[in-house]
Amino acid sequence: MPAVKAKIHHRGPGALRRNGRAPRPMQAAAVDRFGPPSSLTPHRLPVPKPGPHEVLIELNTVGVGSWDASIRDGAWRKPGRAHFPLVPGTDGAGTVVAKGARVRRFKLGDRVYAYEFGNKQGGFYAEFAVVDADHVGHVPQTLSLAEAGAVATTGLTALQGITSLRLRRGETMLIFGASGAVGTMAIQFSARRNVRVIATASGAAAQRLVRALGADAVVDARSDTLAEQLRRAAPSGIGAVLALGGGEELERCLDFVRTGGRVVHPNGIEPAPKPRPTLRIKTFDAVATPEAFARLHRALSSREIRVPVAATYPLAKADDAHRRLRKGHILGRLALRVGSEGRHA
């Protein structure tokens, strides 16, 4: 295939308001070496340029997840030498301000959200991010950019995990780790599929949240009375499990899954569920495609859907967000606010 020059179309806002001049450096949070949260510091970096099939997004809100910490400390890295400064972040929402010549699904000014893991041009902890157009979706009218920025990774993961379970009308399913970022979305998507949803959650606040999101029953997987709670919640047994965590508590829950039951979990769950001859256990990775974003758009378009955000930090305080990650037990998702308060509202 012959080389295609990247004819780039620009829009005026923010740093790109200069009619052909080089844009000012953008603000970003990045690491110059792998390390603890304190290694994540403010940087001024060049604005990335979109290729022929990419869009440049001026970001409003960026999601923060445990996977970002593994990028920051080097636990997850691609083979070969890492290129510093390294900008973490796998998802966010904002406005399209430039695009390559091959991009057809988006126009300048569109409100979009995106998911990109291992982006060569840097992650989302910045004022701007370049993303392959296939990994971008239009934000549903029911969501603000503040909500959309916190839901691309977690929404795709939740929806694709539920789809993999092939839920049957009227059956009982368990969401293990239901009060976290993926779990809170999974409860809502599952509740609309005419199944009985049992959620695991520890602590009064977490249990109130998952009930408010649509869980039919809540059990505390850390409790000594877990077996009794599950017998009451699922007297006929559990047919399907979305496991968003692992360990002894999950194994105790799996004792109540009926023979032939399905268990699905994202890759990276540690420890992974132990193989059982009576259960079908499989893993998955969330993928971003135009079709996947179309399905997520439909799932998020109900005005009853909520995107729980536990706390929002300024971009310059991304290190504080990562310190909060370390403490765990976050109800919903953490997020970073990029740029001026309320921009692109």
C-alpha positions in Angstrom: 0.0 0.0 0.0 1.5 3.4 -0.9 2.3 5.8 1.8 -0.5 8.3 2.7 0.4 11.8 3.9 -1.5 12.8 7.0 -3.5 15.8 6.0 -4.6 17.1 9.3 -7.7 19.2 9.9 -7.6 21.5 12.9 -10.2 23.3 15.0 -9.5 26.6 16.9 -10.0 26.0 20.7 -7.3 26.0 23.3 -3.7 25.3 22.3 -4.6 24.9 18.6 -5.9 28.4 18.1 -2.8 29.6 16.2 -3.5 29.3 12.4 -0.5 27.2 11.4 1.8 28.1 14.2 3.3 25.4 16.4 0.9 24.9 19.4 2.1 25.7 22.9 3.3 22.8 25.0 0.5 21.0 26.8 0.2 20.2 30.5 0.6 16.5 31.4 1.2 14.2 34.3 4.1 11.8 33.5 6.9 9.8 35.0 10.6 10.1 34.2 11.3 6.7 35.8 9.1 3.9 37.1 8.3 4.4 40.7 5.7 5.2 43.5 3.0 7.8 43.2 5.5 10.6 43.9 7.2 9.8 40.6 4.1 11.1 38.8 4.8 14.8 38.3 3.6 17.8 36.2 5.3 18.1 32.8 5.1 20.4 29.8 5.1 18.2 26.6 4.5 18.7 22.9 1.0 18.3 21.7 0.9 15.0 19.8 0.0 15.0 16.1 -2.7 12.7 14.7 -1.8 10.3 11.9 -4.1 9.6 8.9 -6.5 7.4 10.9 -6.3 9.2 14.3 -8.0 12.0 16.1 -6.6 14.6 18.5 -8.9 15.1 21.5 -8.8 18.1 23.8 -9.5 16.4 27.0 -12.0 17.4 29.7 -11.9 14.5 32.1 -9.7 11.4 32.4 -10.3 8.2 34.2 -7.9 6.8 36.8 -7.6 3.0 37.4 -5.5 0.4 39.1 -4.0 -0.4 35.7 -2.6 3.1 35.5 -0.6 2.4 38.6 0.9 -0.7 36.9 2.0 1.5 34.0 3.4 4.1 36.4 5.5 1.6 38.5 6.5 -0.6 35.5 4.6 -3.7 36.6 3.0 -3.6 33.1 5.3 -2.7 30.2 5.7 -3.7 26.6 8.8 -5.6 25.6 11.7 -3.4 25.0 12.9 -0.1 26.5 10.3 2.3 27.9 10.3 5.8 26.5 10.2 8.5 29.1 8.6 10.8 30.0 5.8 8.3 30.1 2.2 9.5 30.3 -0.3 7.0 31.9 -4.0 6.9 31.3 -6.2 4.6 29.2 -9.4 6.6 28.8 -10.9 10.0 28.8 -13.5 12.3 27.2 -13.3 15.7 25.4 -13.7 17.4 22.1 -12.2 16.5 18.7 -9.9 19.4 17.7 -7.9 17.8 14.8 -8.1 14.6 12.7 -6.3 12.7 10.0 -7.4 12.6 6.4 -8.8 9.1 6.7 -11.1 9.8 9.6 -14.8 9.8 8.5 -16.8 9.0 11.6 -16.0 12.2 13.5 -16.0 15.9 12.8 -14.3 18.7 14.5 -16.1 19.7 17.7 -17.6 16.3 18.4 -17.9 15.3 22.0 -16.1 11.9 22.3 -14.7 9.4 24.7 -11.9 7.0 24.0 -10.1 3.9 25.3 -6.5 3.2 24.2 -4.1 1.0 26.1 -0.3 1.3 25.4 -0.6 4.3 23.1 2.7 5.0 21.4 2.1 8.8 21.6 1.3 8.8 25.3 -1.7 8.2 27.6 -4.6 10.4 28.7 -3.1 12.2 31.7 -2.7 15.3 29.6 -4.6 18.2 28.0 -4.5 16.4 24.6 -4.4 12.8 23.5 -4.1 11.3 20.0 -6.2 8.1 19.6 -6.9 5.7 16.7 -10.3 6.6 15.4 -11.5 3.0 15.9 -11.0 3.4 19.6 -13.2 6.4 19.9 -16.9 6.8 20.4 -19.5 9.6 20.4 -20.6 10.5 23.9 -24.2 9.7 24.6 -26.4 12.8 25.1 -27.4 11.5 28.5 -23.8 11.9 29.8 -21.7 14.9 30.6 -18.0 14.9 29.6 -17.2 14.6 33.3 -19.1 11.3 33.4 -18.0 10.1 30.0 -14.3 10.6 30.9 -14.7 8.0 33.7 -16.5 5.3 31.8 -14.9 4.2 28.6 -12.5 1.5 30.0 -14.8 0.4 32.8 -18.0 0.5 30.6 -16.5 -1.5 27.8 -15.0 -4.0 30.3 -18.3 -4.4 32.2 -20.5 -4.8 29.1 -18.1 -7.2 27.3 -17.9 -9.4 30.5 -21.6 -9.6 30.8 -22.0 -10.3 27.1 -19.5 -13.2 27.4 -21.6 -14.7 30.2 -24.6 -15.2 27.8 -27.0 -14.5 30.6 -30.4 -16.3 30.5 -33.6 -14.6 31.4 -34.6 -15.2 35.0 -31.3 -16.8 36.1 -29.2 -15.6 39.1 -25.8 -14.1 38.6 -23.1 -12.9 41.0 -20.9 -9.8 40.5 -17.9 -10.3 42.6 -16.3 -6.9 43.4 -19.4 -5.0 42.6 -18.7 -1.7 44.3 -15.6 -0.9 42.2 -15.3 1.0 38.9 -16.2 -1.9 36.6 -18.7 -3.5 39.0 -20.9 -0.5 39.4 -21.4 -0.4 35.7 -21.9 -4.2 35.5 -24.7 -4.1 38.0 -26.6 -1.6 35.9 -26.1 -3.3 32.6 -27.0 -6.7 34.1 -30.1 -5.4 35.9 -31.6 -4.5 32.5 -31.3 -8.1 31.2 -34.0 -9.5 33.4 -31.7 -11.5 35.6 -31.4 -11.6 39.4 -28.2 -9.8 40.4 -26.3 -10.6 43.6 -23.5 -8.2 44.4 -20.6 -8.5 46.8 -19.8 -5.4 48.7 -18.2 -4.7 52.1 -19.2 -1.9 54.4 -22.4 0.1 54.7 -21.6 2.7 52.1 -20.6 0.2 49.4 -23.7 -1.9 50.1 -26.0 1.1 49.9 -24.4 2.1 46.5 -24.8 -1.3 44.9 -28.4 -1.6 46.0 -29.1 1.9 44.6 -27.6 0.8 41.3 -30.0 -2.2 41.0 -28.5 -5.2 42.9 -31.3 -7.5 44.0 -29.3 -8.8 46.9 -26.0 -7.9 48.5 -23.5 -10.2 50.3 -20.3 -9.4 52.2 -17.7 -11.8 50.8 -15.4 -11.0 53.8 -17.9 -12.1 56.4 -17.8 -15.3 58.3 -21.5 -15.7 57.4 -20.9 -15.6 53.7 -22.2 -19.1 53.1 -25.4 -18.4 55.0 -25.9 -15.1 53.1 -25.5 -16.9 49.7 -27.9 -19.6 50.6 -30.6 -17.0 51.4 -29.8 -14.9 48.3 -29.6 -17.8 45.9 -31.4 -20.9 47.3 -31.3 -22.6 43.8 -27.7 -21.7 43.2 -25.9 -19.2 41.0 -25.8 -19.6 37.2 -23.1 -17.1 36.2 -20.4 -15.0 37.8 -18.5 -11.9 36.7 -15.4 -12.0 38.8 -13.7 -8.6 39.2 -11.4 -9.8 42.0 -9.9 -13.0 43.1 -8.7 -14.9 46.2 -10.2 -17.0 48.9 -13.4 -14.9 49.1 -14.1 -15.6 45.4 -13.4 -19.3 45.8 -16.0 -19.4 48.6 -18.5 -17.8 46.4 -17.8 -20.2 43.5 -18.8 -23.1 45.8 -22.4 -21.9 45.2 -22.3 -21.9 41.4 -24.4 -24.7 39.9 -22.8 -27.4 37.8 -22.2 -26.1 34.3 -22.2 -22.5 35.6 -20.2 -19.8 33.8 -17.4 -17.7 35.3 -15.9 -14.8 33.4 -13.1 -12.5 34.5 -10.9 -9.9 32.9 -7.3 -10.8 32.3 -5.1 -9.4 35.1 -7.3 -10.6 38.0 -4.9 -12.0 40.7 -5.2 -14.6 41.9 -7.3 -15.9 39.0 -10.1 -18.4 39.8 -8.9 -21.9 40.3 -10.0 -24.4 37.6 -13.0 -26.5 38.6 -14.3 -29.4 36.5 -17.9 -28.4 37.2 -17.6 -24.8 35.9 -16.7 -23.1 32.7 -14.2 -20.4 33.4 -12.8 -18.0 30.8 -11.0 -14.7 30.6 -11.3 -11.8 28.4 -9.7 -8.4 27.5 -11.9 -5.4 26.9 -11.5 -4.3 23.3 -12.4 -0.9 21.7 -13.9 -1.0 18.2 -16.6 1.1 16.5 -19.0 -1.8 17.1 -18.0 -2.0 20.8 -18.6 1.7 21.3 -21.9 1.5 19.5 -23.1 -1.2 21.9 -21.8 0.8 24.9 -23.5 3.9 23.5 -26.8 2.0 23.5 -26.2 0.7 27.1 -25.4 4.2 28.4 -28.2 6.0 26.7 -30.7 5.3 29.4 -31.2 8.4 31.6 -31.2 6.0 34.6 -27.6 5.0 34.1 -25.2 6.5 36.6 -21.4 6.7 36.4 -20.3 6.7 40.1 -17.2 8.8 40.6 -15.7 8.6 44.1 -13.4 11.6 43.7 -12.0 14.0 41.1 -8.5 15.5 41.2 -6.9 18.3 39.2 -4.4 17.0 36.6 -1.5 18.5 38.5 -2.5 16.3 41.5 -2.5 13.0 39.7 0.0 11.7 42.2 -2.6 12.2 45.0 -5.1 10.2 42.9 -2.6 7.4 42.7 -2.0 7.5 46.5 -5.8 7.1 46.9 -5.6 4.1 44.5 -3.2 2.5 46.9 -5.6 2.7 49.8 -8.2 0.6 47.8 -11.9 0.2 48.5 -12.9 2.9 46.1 -16.6 3.1 45.4 -16.8 3.7 41.7 -14.0 5.4 39.8 -11.5 8.1 40.3 -11.0 10.8 37.7 -8.8 13.7 36.8 -10.1 17.1 35.8 -8.2 18.6 32.9 -8.1 22.3 32.1 -10.6 24.9 33.3 -13.5 24.0 35.6 -16.5 23.2 33.4 -14.8 23.5 30.1 -16.7 21.6 27.3 -19.7 21.1 29.7 
